[in-house]
């Protein structure tokens, strides 16, 4: 049966006077959507390459006879503003992870985001060094219990490596791409087609109200940096790295990032 939040084909796409599909062809499409757990789940599987090519070809043949279904299919198979469906799906997954309304993200006025979007790059060598020693390293050592205090021997080059991991060119470029894509998506007037409906199901209602937070990007990349470099909590407060990040005090995290934004303003 279709998932509770998805209507099967016969409810979503009522054949109009221009449809030339036979009842058997309509049932084929309907059954396919049910087999994948509903219409939007089928489109998601289509984008991910989980629908066999022979099935896709049969589906395309039927879609050519049903204008509304053909429009949905084109939204999936033809790039929108140069963005392919699989890239739009990747963008949406990242946007969802970076929404500040996410309960696991800092609930702050993200002052870094407009700076990043306006400048396109951050050149803050002197400001960053001071911020790292005054805020970021103590936060990592005290709040996350990571072995990065000034007395340890494994922090050589840590400041520069973290600057690249959190604020490097590739990180900023990707954030700008995602934020720009989301702005265009919100402005689109075609949210009734298959691809945007699939993406909106992933993003939820918050998507249309919220913005991807650069502060959340910093947190996510800090977590990734720690994992890649074998940094693990000492264990007095947090037994695991994931636990440490889940227990981050969002107010303290917000203050730490706000101080950097103020230095750059």
ABEGO torsion letter per residue (X at the ends): XBBAABBBAAAABBBBAABABBAAAAAAAAAAAAAAGEAAAAAAAAAAGABBAAAAAAAAAAAAABAAAAAAAAAAABBBGGBBAAAAAAAAAAAAAABAABAABBBBBBAAAAAAAAAGBBBAAAAAAAAAAAAAAAAAAAAAGBBABAABAAABGAAAAAAAAAABAAAAAAAAAAAAAAAAAAABAAAABAAAAAAAAAAEAAAAABBBBAAAAAAAAAAAAAAAAGBBBAGAABABAAAAAAABBAAAAAAAAAAAAAAAX
